[in-house]
Amino acid sequence: MTKSNSKQAQIEQVIELFRTDKFQQTLDCIDELPKEFDDKALLFNIRGACYAGMGMLDIAVQNYSKSISIKPDYSKAHFNLGSAFQELGKLKDSVKSYENSIVFEYENAQAHNNLAIVYRELNQLEEAEKSCLKAIELNPNYAEAYASLSMISYSNGDKKSALKNIEKAYSINPKLQFIEILWVVLKARNNKKTIDVELDKKYVRNDKKLTSNPLILFRAVEQELVDKLYEMKSLEHYPQTDTIYGNARGSGYQLFKEDSSPIINTVRVDLVNILSKTFKSDIYIKDSFFHIMSVGGAGVNRHNHIGDLDLDSSLNLIQQKFSLVYYLSVGDQDCSEPGTLNFYNPSEAILPSLGKLVIFPADRYHSVIYNGSKDRIMISMNFYIL
């Protein structure tokens, strides 16, 4: 193999490692490349993307900037720099980087759409709309751009246009969950004059008061359900970024969508009915999953269930999002760490019991430590009231 072919094989290995999200291996592979490798701008850009993928955004910015210093017209590096600044909350810097990316690659619809998103975050709605419409002009089937336009319309107080645009986005790509959430929520809001929801350690919806936080309810547990979860293919090891640790296994986050067995469907219908009656509202399930915490110790790090979409100030979805834990098996409650569900601000510990449903605001932080001698099994959900 010639030196040129060897270099090409190495860079292809770097790119393949990066595409499979093996960020540290990608960085190690880059370090092993010959120093005389020609396209250093490409390598610094990939390094930046690896650090961004690992959550090390400041180091990512340094590498993207180095890439641009080597190749000032490198549109992709400008784009990635804009994305990193956006995640860091440096919105004005993000605007500048996205604009630079567009200068060198005007036909990049994604750059126009990302710029629109940042403009909206800066409350520069006119500029946001222009950028969004340009993205759609460049790519008429760009579902994410129609979703962005929907949110811009909503920020402008135009709920009808917001619904029209999100319906267009959903018709193009119904598989993107954030689009489905927006479609469901905006459709519900257009059918109601106001959203009667308050959340301050007390929930009020249609005069139904939930005065406890968390709210405790119960549902009987079928042995068939427990047997089914043991039969299902589980994720034996959670990624390091996941909140679950230790000897735990479980499902992905679309249990009720991906498994259509009769018992799983029965549980889904029952839980939706329970929640609908409790909140006097329709329910949209965002996530559904199960966990089996096994002998040897396991736990859940301190976390909540709020995402970027929930934090959007104009949508205010955080007011409508709740979480649920359903205990199918309590395991061993006599061990030194019996696995209480620990809440913060204010502190409160909930000891599981068979069939217990614990319902709480999705933004409330919680954690668990369990080291019992028997398995503990639970189904969890994150859901929106509509």
Wavefront OBJ file of the C-alpha trace (Angstrom):
o trace
v 0.000 0.000 0.000
v 1.379 3.412 -0.967
v 1.747 6.175 1.621
v -1.139 8.027 -0.053
v -3.421 4.980 0.142
v -2.393 4.420 3.752
v -3.381 7.973 4.681
v -6.710 7.578 2.897
v -7.447 4.355 4.772
v -6.631 6.052 8.070
v -8.877 9.037 7.462
v -11.686 6.692 6.377
v -11.235 4.867 9.682
v -11.467 8.192 11.543
v -14.690 9.099 9.750
v -16.233 5.661 10.332
v -15.439 5.773 14.046
v -17.005 9.221 14.278
v -20.139 8.134 12.405
v -20.673 5.375 14.973
v -20.335 7.848 17.881
v -17.059 6.331 19.103
v -15.751 9.756 20.013
v -12.758 8.889 22.180
v -11.599 6.234 19.696
v -11.936 8.812 16.929
v -9.740 11.243 18.839
v -7.169 8.523 19.498
v -7.152 7.590 15.833
v -6.616 11.220 14.806
v -3.634 11.445 17.180
v -2.085 8.463 15.405
v -2.260 10.095 11.957
v 1.006 11.292 10.427
v 1.843 14.888 11.315
v 2.165 15.730 7.642
v -1.485 14.856 6.979
v -2.681 17.529 4.553
v -6.262 18.366 5.570
v -5.724 19.530 9.140
v -8.837 21.729 8.956
v -10.919 18.579 8.495
v -9.254 16.901 11.461
v -9.789 19.852 13.801
v -13.428 19.980 12.710
v -13.873 16.281 13.467
v -12.088 16.723 16.800
v -14.482 19.541 17.629
v -17.473 17.371 16.747
v -16.127 14.584 18.983
v -15.745 16.912 21.948
v -19.221 18.308 21.292
v -20.587 14.768 21.272
v -18.903 14.176 24.627
v -20.453 17.345 26.046
v -17.140 19.224 26.206
v -18.387 22.253 24.322
v -15.645 24.728 25.253
v -12.993 22.381 23.868
v -15.184 21.817 20.811
v -15.249 25.587 20.202
v -11.434 25.702 20.386
v -11.104 22.972 17.760
v -13.708 24.438 15.407
v -11.985 27.819 15.686
v -8.640 26.203 14.883
v -10.183 24.544 11.837
v -11.511 27.902 10.629
v -8.152 29.608 11.210
v -6.609 27.059 8.829
v -9.439 27.216 6.294
v -11.514 30.427 6.710
v -14.086 29.401 4.069
v -14.826 26.038 5.715
v -18.616 26.245 5.899
v -19.108 23.064 7.935
v -16.729 24.261 10.656
v -18.569 27.606 10.861
v -21.856 25.686 11.096
v -20.553 23.426 13.868
v -19.168 26.415 15.725
v -22.598 28.049 15.536
v -24.179 24.912 16.956
v -21.687 24.785 19.843
v -22.261 28.455 20.673
v -26.007 27.836 20.545
v -25.743 25.002 23.094
v -23.557 27.194 25.289
v -26.178 29.927 25.194
v -23.862 32.345 23.380
v -26.579 33.258 20.919
v -25.021 36.323 19.298
v -21.845 34.367 18.598
v -24.014 31.574 17.239
v -25.753 33.974 14.829
v -22.406 35.196 13.522
v -21.124 31.662 12.957
v -24.283 30.501 11.173
v -24.173 33.609 8.987
v -20.545 32.841 8.107
v -21.536 29.288 7.224
v -24.243 30.616 4.906
v -21.798 33.003 3.215
v -19.681 30.044 2.126
v -22.566 27.624 1.487
v -25.718 29.602 0.799
v -27.723 26.548 -0.297
v -27.439 24.890 3.122
v -31.078 24.861 4.282
v -30.126 23.523 7.707
v -27.913 26.532 8.390
v -30.789 28.889 7.523
v -33.148 26.931 9.781
v -30.690 26.869 12.690
v -30.186 30.595 12.270
v -33.978 31.026 12.435
v -34.077 29.054 15.689
v -31.417 31.260 17.279
v -33.109 34.450 16.071
v -36.317 33.224 17.695
v -34.459 32.572 20.949
v -33.245 36.166 20.729
v -36.868 37.254 20.123
v -35.912 38.663 16.714
v -38.989 37.148 15.131
v -38.901 38.986 11.815
v -35.357 37.825 11.105
v -36.291 34.348 12.306
v -39.186 34.123 9.874
v -37.054 35.294 6.936
v -34.387 32.684 7.659
v -36.988 29.972 8.085
v -38.729 30.797 4.818
v -35.356 30.725 3.048
v -34.730 27.229 4.450
v -38.119 26.103 3.111
v -37.448 27.742 -0.265
v -34.200 25.769 -0.515
v -35.843 22.550 0.679
v -39.644 22.516 0.323
v -39.847 19.158 2.148
v -37.844 20.249 5.177
v -40.064 19.162 8.079
v -37.895 20.747 10.763
v -38.101 24.139 9.044
v -41.901 24.002 9.008
v -41.746 23.131 12.719
v -39.535 26.167 13.295
v -41.961 28.340 11.332
v -44.778 26.975 13.482
v -43.000 28.023 16.663
v -42.255 31.456 15.218
v -45.945 31.873 14.357
v -46.880 30.820 17.871
v -44.437 33.347 19.341
v -46.128 35.985 17.193
v -49.504 35.015 18.648
v -50.742 33.449 15.406
v -52.006 30.078 16.667
v -53.810 29.191 13.443
v -50.665 29.567 11.335
v -48.695 27.734 13.995
v -51.066 24.769 13.714
v -51.060 24.887 9.899
v -47.260 24.815 9.745
v -46.850 22.026 12.289
v -49.457 19.987 10.407
v -47.315 20.434 7.288
v -44.214 19.352 9.199
v -46.043 16.303 10.559
v -47.294 15.327 7.102
v -43.691 15.351 5.837
v -42.097 13.515 8.757
v -44.436 12.095 11.428
v -41.586 10.043 12.919
v -39.818 13.025 14.514
v -41.163 13.032 18.045
v -40.713 16.745 18.751
v -42.863 17.444 15.678
v -45.502 15.005 16.879
v -45.501 16.637 20.323
v -45.937 20.104 18.839
v -48.689 18.872 16.525
v -50.609 17.251 19.396
v -50.156 20.202 21.764
v -50.981 22.945 19.274
v -54.014 21.069 18.011
v -55.259 20.796 21.593
v -54.589 24.468 22.275
v -56.440 25.545 19.148
v -59.436 23.601 20.403
v -59.419 25.491 23.706
v -59.511 29.203 24.361
v -57.155 28.965 27.317
v -54.878 26.447 28.941
v -56.089 26.210 32.518
v -52.967 24.844 34.175
v -51.148 26.123 37.237
v -48.183 24.438 38.859
v -46.820 25.531 42.222
v -46.786 22.488 44.475
v -50.497 22.355 43.600
v -52.058 21.566 40.240
v -55.333 23.001 39.020
v -57.087 21.891 35.858
v -60.817 22.314 35.339
v -61.188 22.847 39.104
v -59.615 19.434 39.809
v -57.020 19.973 42.531
v -54.110 17.624 43.029
v -52.955 18.833 46.411
v -50.184 16.270 46.929
v -46.789 16.355 45.281
v -46.196 13.622 44.398
v -49.631 12.137 43.862
v -49.973 8.471 44.913
v -52.470 6.141 43.204
v -52.656 2.360 42.747
v -53.237 -0.223 40.017
v -53.260 -4.000 40.512
v -50.274 -5.834 38.994
v -50.790 -8.843 36.727
v -48.225 -11.651 36.964
v -48.526 -11.884 33.180
v -47.131 -8.338 32.952
v -44.123 -9.176 35.105
v -43.465 -12.343 33.088
v -43.723 -10.370 29.840
v -41.088 -7.844 30.917
v -38.684 -10.630 31.830
v -39.243 -12.174 28.391
v -38.605 -8.950 26.508
v -35.226 -8.109 25.031
v -33.578 -5.716 27.460
v -30.778 -3.195 27.361
v -28.289 -4.916 29.655
v -25.963 -1.951 29.949
v -26.946 1.690 29.877
v -24.668 4.301 28.285
v -22.575 6.422 30.614
v -24.711 9.441 29.833
v -27.847 7.663 31.061
v -29.162 8.267 34.548
v -29.389 4.529 35.270
v -26.331 2.777 36.718
v -25.354 -0.536 38.284
v -26.995 -3.913 37.776
v -30.022 -2.696 35.878
v -31.643 -3.532 32.595
v -34.684 -2.304 30.761
v -36.225 -1.106 27.510
v -35.798 1.787 25.160
v -38.072 4.766 25.631
v -41.042 3.774 23.439
v -42.270 0.663 25.247
v -45.958 1.315 24.569
v -45.356 2.099 20.886
v -42.881 -0.660 20.116
v -44.591 -3.539 21.924
v -48.171 -4.287 20.893
v -48.709 -7.403 23.025
v -52.132 -7.568 24.719
v -50.830 -7.155 28.271
v -48.640 -4.143 27.426
v -51.540 -2.548 25.556
v -53.845 -3.187 28.534
v -51.434 -1.412 30.858
v -51.117 1.527 28.448
v -54.890 1.937 28.153
v -55.384 1.652 31.915
v -52.702 4.192 32.753
v -54.033 6.665 30.189
v -57.549 6.263 31.609
v -56.311 6.754 35.173
v -54.373 9.881 34.226
v -57.174 11.277 32.052
v -59.644 10.984 34.921
v -57.177 12.406 37.420
v -56.274 15.452 35.346
v -59.612 15.700 33.503
v -57.601 15.982 30.320
v -56.434 14.057 27.300
v -52.958 12.568 27.732
v -50.020 12.357 25.348
v -47.336 9.818 26.273
v -43.876 11.052 25.322
v -41.728 8.277 26.830
v -42.566 4.834 28.201
v -40.027 2.301 29.475
v -39.351 -0.362 32.080
v -36.443 -0.973 34.446
v -35.433 -4.069 36.362
v -33.035 -3.253 39.196
v -31.316 -6.511 40.064
v -29.301 -8.103 42.835
v -25.915 -6.476 43.245
v -26.935 -2.854 43.464
v -28.344 -0.297 41.052
v -29.696 3.196 41.073
v -30.792 6.315 39.272
v -28.721 9.485 39.477
v -30.328 12.792 40.444
v -32.194 14.043 37.382
v -35.474 15.341 36.036
v -37.369 14.716 32.790
v -37.265 18.134 31.143
v -35.971 18.603 27.594
v -35.175 21.618 25.433
v -38.696 21.807 24.006
v -40.161 21.928 27.513
v -37.962 24.914 28.365
v -39.229 27.011 25.463
v -40.694 30.093 27.118
v -43.452 30.772 24.580
v -44.785 27.203 24.564
v -44.451 26.746 28.350
v -44.796 22.972 28.029
v -43.061 22.512 31.355
v -46.415 23.346 32.956
v -48.057 20.387 31.224
v -45.411 17.691 31.611
v -45.505 15.035 34.323
v -43.765 11.764 35.131
v -45.087 8.481 36.477
v -43.457 5.462 38.137
v -45.463 2.224 38.464
v -44.049 -0.446 40.796
v -44.606 -4.035 39.622
v -42.295 -5.640 42.161
v -40.857 -3.925 45.239
v -37.925 -6.292 45.718
v -36.156 -6.205 49.066
v -37.191 -3.397 51.401
v -35.149 -4.650 54.364
v -31.736 -3.949 52.836
v -29.480 -1.066 53.831
v -30.496 0.891 50.705
v -34.147 -0.096 50.146
v -34.527 1.996 47.023
v -36.721 4.837 48.130
v -37.682 7.276 45.418
v -35.967 10.399 46.713
v -37.320 13.827 45.765
v -35.598 17.178 46.231
v -36.794 20.725 46.970
v -38.485 19.783 49.203
v -36.847 16.510 50.258
v -39.183 13.532 50.411
v -38.643 9.759 50.268
v -41.267 7.389 48.833
v -40.980 3.715 49.749
v -42.303 1.557 46.875
v -45.216 -0.817 47.348
v -46.830 -3.260 44.973
v -49.009 -1.498 42.390
v -48.112 1.997 43.585
v -48.312 4.788 40.995
v -46.209 7.836 41.815
v -47.066 10.895 39.708
v -45.046 14.114 39.906
v -44.056 17.186 37.848
v -41.447 16.247 35.258
v -39.180 19.088 36.392
v -38.916 17.755 39.961
v -35.464 16.251 40.615
v -35.329 12.707 41.974
v -32.969 9.765 42.471
v -32.857 6.141 43.682
v -30.262 3.844 45.281
v -31.149 0.139 45.600
v -29.029 -2.844 46.706
v -31.617 -5.460 47.634
v -31.427 -9.231 47.245
v -34.484 -9.394 44.952
v -35.341 -7.687 41.680
v -37.295 -4.459 41.712
v -39.405 -3.888 38.579
v -41.094 -0.701 37.428
v -42.677 0.909 34.385
v -42.152 4.647 33.917
v -43.743 7.292 31.732
v -43.295 10.924 30.853
v -46.496 12.494 29.585
v -48.206 15.773 28.738
v -51.681 16.801 29.826
v -53.481 18.506 26.969
l 1 2 3 4 5 6 7 8 9 10 11 12 13 14 15 16 17 18 19 20 21 22 23 24 25 26 27 28 29 30 31 32 33 34 35 36 37 38 39 40 41 42 43 44 45 46 47 48 49 50 51 52 53 54 55 56 57 58 59 60 61 62 63 64 65 66 67 68 69 70 71 72 73 74 75 76 77 78 79 80 81 82 83 84 85 86 87 88 89 90 91 92 93 94 95 96 97 98 99 100 101 102 103 104 105 106 107 108 109 110 111 112 113 114 115 116 117 118 119 120 121 122 123 124 125 126 127 128 129 130 131 132 133 134 135 136 137 138 139 140 141 142 143 144 145 146 147 148 149 150 151 152 153 154 155 156 157 158 159 160 161 162 163 164 165 166 167 168 169 170 171 172 173 174 175 176 177 178 179 180 181 182 183 184 185 186 187 188 189 190 191 192 193 194 195 196 197 198 199 200 201 202 203 204 205 206 207 208 209 210 211 212 213 214 215 216 217 218 219 220 221 222 223 224 225 226 227 228 229 230 231 232 233 234 235 236 237 238 239 240 241 242 243 244 245 246 247 248 249 250 251 252 253 254 255 256 257 258 259 260 261 262 263 264 265 266 267 268 269 270 271 272 273 274 275 276 277 278 279 280 281 282 283 284 285 286 287 288 289 290 291 292 293 294 295 296 297 298 299 300 301 302 303 304 305 306 307 308 309 310 311 312 313 314 315 316 317 318 319 320 321 322 323 324 325 326 327 328 329 330 331 332 333 334 335 336 337 338 339 340 341 342 343 344 345 346 347 348 349 350 351 352 353 354 355 356 357 358 359 360 361 362 363 364 365 366 367 368 369 370 371 372 373 374 375 376 377 378 379 380 381 382 383 384 385 386
